[in-house]
């Protein structure tokens, strides 16, 4: 039955066992199926807006089936449906009043099982205690205490923020202090609520004609990994496909390290180069007849086999074998432009730990790793050239030029006020690209220090062909850049800086990423010590 237009929510339950603070695609593609397999009845809250809630209201007022598309290796689409037992919005104060004063007072908690809370927010939502997401969670947890739950409250996050459970717990304690340090709330948070650390891994986008429907790769073996140190999650979670429970933090941290270095690292290594070459999807890697595909796979194999796996346990080879196969899915991939976002920091998060381990172990850093950093810096280089002066007002949004297009022409066009072109495509928040006109927008917030002065990295790279070694080095040691400051004292580090700088200069001068990579492949240089580039 369709509810009347005045309805602001739906929920058919009088006893609840779980709630999802967020309605994102990943949460619905991984967490909701796990809840259903464990015989839970999820209620979803949309923190902002009402698009998801309105979509549910149109479909019914009892139980709504949420579709998830899985793209099989054959290209066929398998659609599964998962039950949603309630949908609310916290987007406005009236919405929150309805939730807390109309519905929340009328329901009770299931006393037979742990109450599960999923926090479907990204890194930005966990950045500080005063974010809207953290304040909403704190309010909800305090209201949960008044229900006097008989079982543990388990809080999990569905985004890959390191030690996300610890981060959320610290934010809750900070907010507790800010709100008067109520003894009852403190005791509840310390004794009843468990903030679990987790890792997620399933590539998910959306149905081409419907952004509300998740579209995902086949479920990996480790789609959702949780460190359940106190055995607080329901026993059913031990047998759910794609869900892995770890009994130690060391085991989870190993999973996280392998994902960051192998899966995320290789995504970053190819995304900027492919995007510069106007290759829009990672699915290009699955074309065996394509020379571009073969060269990029040769590059990735060299990067992983000669660098990443060299400093990891032997079991990591299985992780790469699995991930390489996932990368070659012929019908499912991600937008290369989308992956490029926050590239400066990703260099340090995804490449940095491997470089640091290699340097500490006195093992060579190869041309493949130096090229990965060089391409990233090429992406972060604006088309327009400027003088390198300390910035009083930090600019973060720039325009770059695509492979083989004229840097000068893109810079000149950028200065002119023009109507948006029909061929311009958005790929992020106020970020777009135009393949016909040869440009892309990017954002860079990485700050580097040179002679006690602070500059934006991209502002410095905009000097033109005369970008000096000092800028490259400053990026590689910046905390929100290469993050290699702890190994910068080692002698070989300076060789690595020179190699990155020379490869970067070649990329700028030749203005052809594909030809540059092809040359490295033909000369078998990718696996060589990067000192050959000095």
Secondary structure, DSSP 4 states (H G I P E B T S, - for coil): -PPPTT---EE--SEE-EEEE---HHIIIIIHHHHHHTT---EEEESS-SHHHHHHHHH-SS-EEEEEEEE-TTS-EEEEEEEE-EEEE-SSHHHHHIIIIIIGGG-EE-TTS-EEEEE---GGGGS-TTSHHHHHHHHHHHHHHTT--SS-EEEEE-S--TTHHHHHHHHHHHHHHHTT--HHHHHHHHHTEEE-EEEE---EEEETTEEEEEEEESPPTTSEEEE-TT--S-GGGGGSTTEEEESSHHHHHHHHHHIIIIIIHHHHHHHHHHHHTT--BGGGGG-TT-HHHHHHHHHHHHHIIIIIGGGS-TTHHHHHHHHHHHHT-TT---BHHHHTTTHHHHIIIIIIHHHHHHHHTTPPPBHHHHHHHHHHHHHT--SS-------SS---EEEEE-TTS-HHHHHHHHTS--PPPTT-EEEETTEEEETTTTEEEEE---EEEETTEEEEHHHHHTT-TT--HHHHHHHHH-TTTT--GGGTTSHHHHHHHHHHHHHHHHHHHH--HHHHHHHHHHTT-TTSBGGGG-
